[in-house]
Amino acid sequence: MSYMNSSEKSRKKRIIILGAAAIAALVIIAAGRGGLKANSAAKLFGIGQTTMLPAGDGKEIVAIIDGENITQKGFDTYKLFLNSNGENKLSDKQVLDKIIERQVICNQAVEEGMTASESEIDSAVRSARETMKSDSKTYAAFKEYVAGLNLTEDSYWESVRPVYKKALTCGKYKNSLKAKFREDNKGKAISDLNAEFSKYYDGKVKALVKNAKVESLLK
């Protein structure tokens, strides 16, 4: 039998948080890529995770994007998610750039009336719960994580609804642009359309970022 010393327990507690933002982002991104990777999900819940989040309540503001505050906790959560789901570790500047992109896309979607509906959020959360339970290792890690937050599974999923709302809203904006792009480019091969749309979409996002009011407070 092995025991954790106080230092190890402290380090484990500091992993707190991957929760809401991370798992919502993971499941929604997975939906677009063909499935949830158990290893990535497990890392997000602390299994095999070697990069610890810093101590503190995480309420410090690290950036302001078009009037919306980005907290240290939100930043660290997203950074840990990105770095656990890819081969190359991103710098703080690169992580912030991605957060800015996500925020301006969501803002534009809301401005154009594409906010996700409650029924769409219900469906996404239900699908995420089913996906989570479909892999025993991931689900075990998830239950341990939720228990560590002193939450029930139901209260956890209720708490992540705002995160799903934002992610789904961003997705609706991209899908709307893609549908119009395809309509305007009928007759082209799907492979060509996808490549051209990717460039078109990147250009739209860059334009939104350029026009955004961003203040970075990263140290």
Buried (B, 14 or more C-beta within 10 A) or exposed (E): EEEEEEEEEEBBEBBBBBBBBBBBBBBBBBBEEEEBBBBBBBBBBBBEBEEBBEEEEBEEEBBBBBEEBBBBBBBBBBBBBBBBBEEEEBEBEEBBBEBBBBBBBBBBBBEEEBBBEEEBBEBBBEEBBEBBEEBEEBBEBBBEBBEBBEBEBEEBBEEBBEBBBBBBBBBBBBEEBBEEBBEEEEEEEEEEBEEEBEEBBEEBBEEBBEEBEBEBEEE
